[in-house]
Amino acid sequence: MSTRFVSVDRNQPLLLPPDLRDWVPEDDLVNFVIQAVEGLSLSAFKVNVKGTGSAQFPPHMMLSLLIYCYANGIFSSRRIERATYRDIAVRYLTADTHPDHDTIATFRRENFEAVGACFLHVLELARELKLLKVGMVSVDGTKIKANANKSRGIRYDRAGELIEQLELEIRGLMEQAEAADQQEGADGQSLPDEIKRRKTLKAKLEQARRRIEERAKKKADAKRGDYEHKVKAREQRKGRAKGCHIKEPDATPRPTDQDNLTDPDSRLMRKNKRSAYEQSYNAQAAVDADGSQLVLSTHVSQCASDRNELVCAIAGIPDSLGRPKTVLADNGYLNEEQVRTLEGDGEENKMELLVSAHAEAKQLRRKHDFRPLPAEEKKAPEIRSAFVREMKEKMEREDSRAKYRLRKQTVEPVFGTVKKWMGFTQFLLRGHEKVSGEWQLVALAYNMKHLWRMQYAPM
């Protein structure tokens, strides 16, 4: 029996087709991204209007390149540059041009306004296609690692100790340098570099202490209004009814307060009690729960808790898309002030808030639970807050439970897709403002790919 194989001759010269579209299907994601981005106004981009220097890469092409690569799990500017040579779809997108990694990184840092404009443009496109309606919205957050190592974190008290130690070392090195200048043949060439390194580290530690002090002051100022209100209420009471003395907010930093020298805006966070602490950000998203699963708004918090993030998440939904009628959120968002703010006073602005009144996952046990049974059954804690009782009663209604079940089916799969499918588990940029822009870019790439799948590959 004779066996035949396809001829594979790697020495055979291969010419790319005269038209690169011959190698890219018409319904490919890259064509969808190009068409969506081309609709943006040039005014949304940061360009050199003077036209001086080398020719600029078209901003629409650069944004399409970022979106397409992020949607396919390519985040590093060096890997994106390499993709312009290796990936046929990327090569078609750039028309066989190859922006270097520095150009790509600079464009990404400077064009978050264009990312925001494109984010809105894609949502409006989905609404025109009858794929999006803002009626029910799910809100949740996820911890994403910062571009910083937690070993570069420094406590307030330890920073002060190191500053004193460095001052002594710098003084000693200065004396050695003076002695070396007076002695013939003494080699003092390395001393200036040693002094410079210590002065640089000392300056960084002093900046870290100042940032910690500023945060402590802001925290105290935020509590000042509540403190004054409680003091006035106490003064109006008489005798024993006055109660204990109300402590004034302290603007002094705690010795254990920390700051990170690599990314000062990041914070130590952990996903849950079983996870380790990491330098992270709390990435928030509001997702359409009426079927499309498109991200409607994004923002990044420096606080590990979701308690104060609900208003910001809903306020971030563009006004042109409309106001949601129902908001679904887990127990981490249970905050009376935030809920009352969103509920509104009038019937026109009435919004239904369904926020879990207790952590169900911690209280319910599976039928065949692998964990050992508790020694004694714990009684549920007494609910003293009228607001929590009200929310608990609302969540026990059958219609509320039916709506709330959609939360985990809508917003949590988005985070799973971003982290597992797209592979985005760590920010590349540093600083709260840049990280916020990058998170919106990730959401834009997700929306673009998800909208393309709904249109061309319905599930």
C-alpha positions as CSV (number, residue, x, y, z in Angstrom):
1,M,0.0,0.0,0.0
2,S,1.4,3.4,-1.0
3,T,1.0,6.3,1.4
4,R,0.6,9.8,0.0
5,F,1.3,13.0,2.0
6,V,0.7,16.6,1.2
7,S,3.8,18.3,0.0
8,V,5.3,20.6,2.7
9,D,8.2,22.5,1.2
10,R,9.5,25.2,3.5
11,N,12.0,26.4,0.9
12,Q,9.2,27.2,-1.5
13,P,8.9,31.0,-1.9
14,L,5.5,32.2,-0.7
15,L,3.9,35.5,-1.7
16,L,1.2,37.1,0.3
17,P,-2.0,37.6,-1.7
18,P,-2.2,41.1,-3.4
19,D,-5.3,41.7,-1.2
20,L,-4.9,40.7,2.4
21,R,-8.7,40.3,2.7
22,D,-8.3,37.0,0.9
23,W,-6.9,35.6,4.1
24,V,-9.4,37.2,6.5
25,P,-13.1,36.1,6.4
26,E,-15.6,38.8,6.0
27,D,-17.3,37.9,9.3
28,D,-14.0,37.9,11.2
29,L,-13.8,39.9,14.5
30,V,-11.1,42.1,13.0
31,N,-13.5,43.5,10.3
32,F,-16.2,44.2,13.0
33,V,-13.7,46.1,15.2
34,I,-12.4,48.2,12.2
35,Q,-15.9,49.2,11.2
36,A,-17.0,50.1,14.7
37,V,-13.9,52.2,15.4
38,E,-14.1,54.1,12.1
39,G,-17.3,55.8,13.2
40,L,-15.4,57.8,15.9
41,S,-14.6,61.4,15.4
42,L,-10.9,62.3,15.1
43,S,-11.4,64.9,17.8
44,A,-11.6,62.1,20.4
45,F,-7.9,61.2,19.8
46,K,-4.8,62.9,20.9
47,V,-2.8,63.6,17.8
48,N,0.0,66.0,16.7
49,V,-2.1,68.6,15.0
50,K,1.0,70.5,13.9
51,G,2.1,67.6,11.7
52,T,5.8,68.1,12.7
53,G,8.2,65.2,13.0
54,S,7.7,61.7,11.6
55,A,4.4,60.7,10.1
56,Q,1.8,59.5,12.6
57,F,0.0,56.2,12.6
58,P,-3.7,56.7,12.0
59,P,-5.4,56.9,15.4
60,H,-8.4,54.8,14.3
61,M,-6.0,52.0,13.3
62,M,-4.1,52.2,16.6
63,L,-7.3,52.0,18.7
64,S,-8.5,49.1,16.6
65,L,-5.2,47.3,17.1
66,L,-5.5,47.7,20.9
67,I,-9.1,46.5,21.0
68,Y,-8.5,43.5,18.8
69,C,-5.4,42.4,20.6
70,Y,-7.0,42.9,24.1
71,A,-10.0,40.9,22.9
72,N,-7.6,38.0,22.0
73,G,-5.5,38.1,25.2
74,I,-2.6,40.1,23.9
75,F,-2.0,43.0,26.4
76,S,1.8,43.7,26.4
77,S,2.9,46.4,23.9
78,R,5.8,44.2,22.9
79,R,3.6,41.3,22.2
80,I,1.2,43.5,20.2
81,E,4.2,44.7,18.2
82,R,5.2,41.1,17.5
83,A,1.6,40.3,16.5
84,T,1.8,42.8,13.7
85,Y,4.3,40.5,12.1
86,R,3.0,37.1,13.1
87,D,-0.8,37.4,13.1
88,I,-2.5,37.6,9.7
89,A,-5.6,39.4,11.1
90,V,-3.4,42.0,12.9
91,R,-1.2,42.4,9.8
92,Y,-4.4,43.1,7.8
93,L,-5.6,45.5,10.4
94,T,-2.4,47.5,10.3
95,A,-2.1,47.2,6.5
96,D,1.3,45.6,6.9
97,T,2.7,48.5,8.9
98,H,4.4,47.8,12.2
99,P,4.2,50.4,15.0
100,D,6.8,49.7,17.6
101,H,6.0,48.9,21.3
102,D,6.9,52.4,22.5
103,T,4.4,54.0,20.1
104,I,1.7,51.5,21.1
105,A,2.3,52.1,24.9
106,T,2.3,55.9,24.4
107,F,-0.9,55.8,22.4
108,R,-2.6,53.6,25.1
109,R,-1.6,56.0,27.9
110,E,-2.7,59.1,26.1
111,N,-6.0,58.1,24.5
112,F,-8.3,57.0,27.3
113,E,-10.8,59.7,26.2
114,A,-11.0,57.9,22.8
115,V,-11.5,54.6,24.6
116,G,-14.4,56.1,26.5
117,A,-16.0,57.5,23.3
118,C,-15.7,54.2,21.6
119,F,-17.1,52.4,24.7
120,L,-20.3,54.6,24.4
121,H,-20.3,54.2,20.6
122,V,-20.4,50.3,20.8
123,L,-23.2,50.4,23.4
124,E,-25.3,52.7,21.2
125,L,-24.6,50.4,18.2
126,A,-25.9,47.5,20.3
127,R,-29.0,49.4,21.1
128,E,-29.6,50.2,17.4
129,L,-29.2,46.5,16.6
130,K,-32.0,45.8,19.2
131,L,-29.5,43.7,21.3
132,L,-29.4,46.1,24.3
133,K,-32.0,47.5,26.6
134,V,-31.2,49.1,29.9
135,G,-33.9,47.7,32.2
136,M,-32.3,45.4,34.7
137,V,-28.7,45.8,35.7
138,S,-26.3,43.6,37.7
139,V,-23.4,45.2,39.6
140,D,-20.4,43.4,41.0
141,G,-16.6,43.9,41.5
142,T,-13.5,41.8,41.2
143,K,-10.0,42.1,42.5
144,I,-7.3,42.5,39.8
145,K,-3.6,42.6,40.6
146,A,-1.8,45.9,40.3
147,N,1.5,46.2,38.4
148,A,3.3,46.3,41.8
149,N,4.9,43.9,44.2
150,K,3.6,43.8,47.7
151,S,7.1,43.4,49.0
152,R,7.6,47.0,48.0
153,G,5.0,48.1,50.5
154,I,6.2,50.0,53.5
155,R,4.6,50.7,56.9
156,Y,4.4,54.3,58.2
157,D,6.5,53.5,61.3
158,R,9.0,51.4,59.4
159,A,9.5,54.2,56.8
160,G,10.4,56.6,59.6
161,E,12.9,54.2,61.0
162,L,14.6,53.7,57.6
163,I,14.7,57.4,57.0
164,E,16.7,57.9,60.2
165,Q,19.0,55.0,59.3
166,L,19.6,56.4,55.8
167,E,20.4,59.9,57.2
168,L,23.1,58.3,59.3
169,E,24.5,56.3,56.4
170,I,24.5,59.4,54.1
171,R,26.3,61.4,56.8
172,G,28.9,58.7,57.2
173,L,29.5,58.4,53.4
174,M,29.8,62.2,53.1
175,E,32.5,62.1,55.8
176,Q,34.3,59.3,53.9
177,A,34.1,61.3,50.7
178,E,35.6,64.3,52.4
179,A,38.4,62.2,53.9
180,A,39.1,60.6,50.4
181,D,39.4,64.1,48.9
182,Q,42.1,65.0,51.4
183,Q,44.1,61.8,50.9
184,E,46.3,61.3,47.9
185,G,45.7,58.0,46.0
186,A,42.4,57.3,47.8
187,D,39.7,55.9,45.5
188,G,36.4,57.7,46.2
189,Q,34.8,57.3,42.8
190,S,32.1,54.9,44.1
191,L,31.0,57.1,47.0
192,P,28.9,59.6,45.0
193,D,26.9,56.8,43.5
194,E,26.3,55.2,47.0
195,I,25.2,58.6,48.4
196,K,22.9,59.2,45.4
197,R,21.2,55.8,45.8
198,R,20.5,56.4,49.5
199,K,19.2,59.9,48.9
200,T,16.9,58.5,46.2
201,L,15.5,55.9,48.6
202,K,15.2,58.4,51.4
203,A,13.2,60.7,49.1
204,K,10.8,57.8,48.1
205,L,10.3,56.9,51.8
206,E,9.5,60.5,52.7
207,Q,7.0,60.7,49.8
208,A,5.4,57.5,51.1
209,R,5.0,58.9,54.6
210,R,3.5,62.1,53.2
211,R,0.9,60.1,51.1
212,I,-0.1,58.1,54.2
213,E,-0.5,61.3,56.2
214,E,-2.6,62.9,53.5
215,R,-4.9,59.8,53.4
216,A,-5.3,59.9,57.1
217,K,-6.2,63.6,57.0
218,K,-8.7,63.1,54.2
219,K,-10.3,60.2,56.2
220,A,-10.6,62.4,59.3
221,D,-12.1,65.3,57.3
222,A,-14.7,62.9,55.8
223,K,-15.8,61.9,59.3
224,R,-15.8,65.5,60.5
225,G,-19.4,66.3,59.5
226,D,-20.8,63.1,61.1
227,Y,-18.8,63.9,64.3
228,E,-20.2,67.5,64.5
229,H,-23.7,66.2,64.0
230,K,-23.3,63.7,66.8
231,V,-21.8,66.3,69.1
232,K,-24.8,68.7,68.6
233,A,-27.2,65.9,69.2
234,R,-25.4,64.9,72.4
235,E,-25.4,68.5,73.7
236,Q,-29.2,68.7,73.3
237,R,-29.6,65.7,75.7
238,K,-29.4,66.0,79.5
239,G,-28.0,64.0,82.3
240,R,-27.2,60.4,81.7
241,A,-29.0,60.5,78.3
242,K,-26.0,62.3,76.9
243,G,-24.1,59.0,76.7
244,C,-20.4,58.5,76.3
245,H,-18.1,61.3,75.1
246,I,-17.8,61.3,71.3
247,K,-14.2,60.9,70.1
248,E,-13.0,63.5,67.6
249,P,-11.7,62.1,64.3
250,D,-7.9,61.6,64.5
251,A,-5.8,62.8,61.5
252,T,-2.7,61.0,62.8
253,P,-1.7,58.0,60.7
254,R,-1.6,54.6,62.4
255,P,1.9,53.0,62.6
256,T,0.5,50.0,60.5
257,D,-0.8,52.2,57.6
258,Q,1.0,51.2,54.4
259,D,2.0,52.6,51.1
260,N,3.6,51.0,48.0
261,L,6.7,52.5,46.4
262,T,5.9,51.0,43.0
263,D,2.2,51.9,42.6
264,P,1.2,54.2,45.5
265,D,-2.5,54.1,44.4
266,S,-2.8,50.3,44.7
267,R,-3.9,48.7,48.0
268,L,-3.4,45.4,49.8
269,M,-6.6,43.3,49.1
270,R,-7.7,39.7,49.1
271,K,-10.5,38.0,47.3
272,N,-11.8,36.2,50.4
273,K,-10.6,35.0,53.8
274,R,-8.9,31.9,52.2
275,S,-6.9,34.0,49.8
276,A,-3.6,35.8,50.2
277,Y,-3.2,39.6,50.3
278,E,-2.0,41.1,47.0
279,Q,-1.4,44.6,45.7
280,S,-4.6,45.1,43.8
281,Y,-7.5,47.3,42.6
282,N,-11.2,46.6,43.0
283,A,-12.5,46.7,39.4
284,Q,-16.3,47.4,39.2
285,A,-18.7,46.7,36.4
286,A,-22.5,47.2,35.8
287,V,-23.8,44.6,33.3
288,D,-27.0,44.4,31.3
289,A,-29.1,41.6,32.9
290,D,-31.8,41.6,30.2
291,G,-30.0,39.2,28.0
292,S,-27.1,40.9,26.3
293,Q,-24.5,40.7,29.1
294,L,-22.8,43.8,27.8
295,V,-20.8,46.0,30.3
296,L,-22.7,49.3,30.7
297,S,-20.2,51.1,33.0
298,T,-16.8,50.6,34.7
299,H,-14.8,52.2,37.4
300,V,-11.9,51.2,39.6
301,S,-12.0,51.5,43.4
302,Q,-9.0,51.6,45.8
303,C,-11.2,50.2,48.6
304,A,-11.4,46.4,48.9
305,S,-15.1,46.7,50.1
306,D,-18.0,47.2,47.7
307,R,-20.1,49.0,50.3
308,N,-19.7,52.5,48.8
309,E,-19.5,51.6,45.1
310,L,-23.2,51.1,44.0
311,V,-24.0,54.8,43.3
312,C,-20.8,55.2,41.3
313,A,-21.5,52.1,39.2
314,I,-25.1,53.2,38.3
315,A,-24.1,56.8,37.7
316,G,-21.5,55.6,35.2
317,I,-24.1,54.3,32.9
318,P,-24.4,56.8,30.0
319,D,-27.5,58.9,30.1
320,S,-28.2,58.3,26.4
321,L,-28.8,54.6,27.2
322,G,-31.5,55.4,29.8
323,R,-31.9,54.8,33.5
324,P,-32.2,51.2,34.8
325,K,-35.4,50.2,36.5
326,T,-34.0,47.3,38.6
327,V,-30.5,46.9,40.1
328,L,-29.2,43.6,41.4
329,A,-26.2,43.4,43.8
330,D,-24.8,41.0,46.4
331,N,-24.5,41.5,50.1
332,G,-21.3,43.5,49.8
333,Y,-23.3,46.5,48.5
334,L,-25.8,46.6,51.4
335,N,-25.5,50.2,52.4
336,E,-28.6,52.1,53.3
337,E,-27.3,55.5,52.2
338,Q,-26.4,54.2,48.8
339,V,-29.6,52.3,48.3
340,R,-31.8,55.3,49.4
341,T,-29.9,57.6,47.0
342,L,-30.6,55.3,44.0
343,E,-34.2,54.6,45.0
344,G,-35.1,58.3,44.6
345,D,-38.1,60.2,45.9
346,G,-40.5,60.6,43.0
347,E,-42.2,57.9,41.0
348,E,-40.5,59.0,37.8
349,N,-37.0,58.3,39.2
350,K,-38.1,55.2,41.2
351,M,-35.6,52.4,40.9
352,E,-36.0,49.0,42.4
353,L,-32.9,47.9,44.4
354,L,-32.5,44.2,45.1
355,V,-29.5,43.8,47.4
356,S,-28.9,40.6,49.3
357,A,-29.6,41.1,53.0
358,H,-27.3,38.3,54.1
359,A,-24.5,36.2,52.6
360,E,-26.5,33.2,51.6
361,A,-23.5,31.1,50.6
362,K,-22.1,31.3,54.1
363,Q,-25.4,30.3,55.8
364,L,-26.7,27.5,53.5
365,R,-25.1,24.1,53.4
366,R,-25.2,21.7,50.4
367,K,-27.1,18.4,50.8
368,H,-23.8,16.4,50.6
369,D,-21.4,19.0,52.0
370,F,-17.7,17.8,52.3
371,R,-17.2,20.0,55.4
372,P,-17.7,18.5,58.8
373,L,-21.0,19.4,60.6
374,P,-20.6,22.2,63.2
375,A,-20.5,21.1,66.8
376,E,-23.6,23.0,67.6
377,E,-26.1,24.8,65.4
378,K,-25.4,28.6,65.4
379,K,-28.4,30.8,65.8
380,A,-28.9,33.5,63.2
381,P,-27.9,36.9,64.6
382,E,-30.8,39.2,65.5
383,I,-31.4,41.9,62.8
384,R,-31.6,45.3,64.6
385,S,-31.5,47.6,61.5
386,A,-34.9,48.5,60.1
387,F,-33.4,48.9,56.7
388,V,-31.9,45.4,56.7
389,R,-35.2,43.9,57.8
390,E,-37.0,45.8,55.1
391,M,-34.5,44.6,52.4
392,K,-34.7,41.0,53.8
393,E,-38.5,41.0,53.5
394,K,-38.3,42.3,50.0
395,M,-35.7,39.7,49.0
396,E,-38.0,36.9,50.4
397,R,-40.7,37.7,47.9
398,E,-41.0,35.2,45.0
399,D,-40.8,37.9,42.3
400,S,-37.7,39.4,43.9
401,R,-36.0,36.0,44.2
402,A,-36.7,35.3,40.5
403,K,-35.1,38.5,39.4
404,Y,-32.1,38.2,41.8
405,R,-31.3,34.8,40.4
406,L,-30.2,36.6,37.2
407,R,-27.4,38.3,39.0
408,K,-25.0,35.4,39.1
409,Q,-25.9,34.5,35.5
410,T,-25.0,37.9,34.1
411,V,-22.3,39.8,35.9
412,E,-20.2,36.9,37.2
413,P,-19.7,35.3,33.8
414,V,-18.3,38.6,32.5
415,F,-15.5,38.5,35.0
416,G,-14.9,34.8,34.3
417,T,-14.6,35.6,30.6
418,V,-12.3,38.6,31.2
419,K,-10.0,36.6,33.5
420,K,-10.1,33.1,32.0
421,W,-11.0,33.5,28.3
422,M,-9.3,36.8,27.6
423,G,-6.6,36.1,30.2
424,F,-6.6,39.6,31.8
425,T,-5.5,39.0,35.5
426,Q,-3.2,42.0,36.1
427,F,-3.1,45.6,35.1
428,L,-0.1,46.7,33.0
429,L,-0.3,50.4,33.9
430,R,0.2,52.1,37.2
431,G,-1.8,54.8,39.0
432,H,-5.5,55.0,39.6
433,E,-6.3,57.2,36.6
434,K,-4.4,55.0,34.1
435,V,-5.7,51.8,35.6
436,S,-9.3,53.1,35.3
437,G,-8.7,53.8,31.6
438,E,-7.2,50.3,31.1
439,W,-10.1,48.6,32.8
440,Q,-12.5,50.5,30.5
441,L,-10.3,49.3,27.5
442,V,-10.7,45.7,28.7
443,A,-14.5,46.1,29.0
444,L,-14.6,47.7,25.5
445,A,-12.7,44.7,24.1
446,Y,-15.1,42.3,25.9
447,N,-18.2,44.2,24.6
448,M,-16.8,44.3,21.1
449,K,-16.1,40.6,21.0
450,H,-19.4,39.7,22.8
451,L,-21.4,41.9,20.4
452,W,-19.7,40.3,17.4
453,R,-20.5,36.8,18.7
454,M,-24.2,37.7,19.2
455,Q,-24.4,39.1,15.7
456,Y,-22.4,36.5,13.7
457,A,-22.2,33.5,16.0
458,P,-25.4,33.5,18.1
459,M,-25.1,31.0,21.1
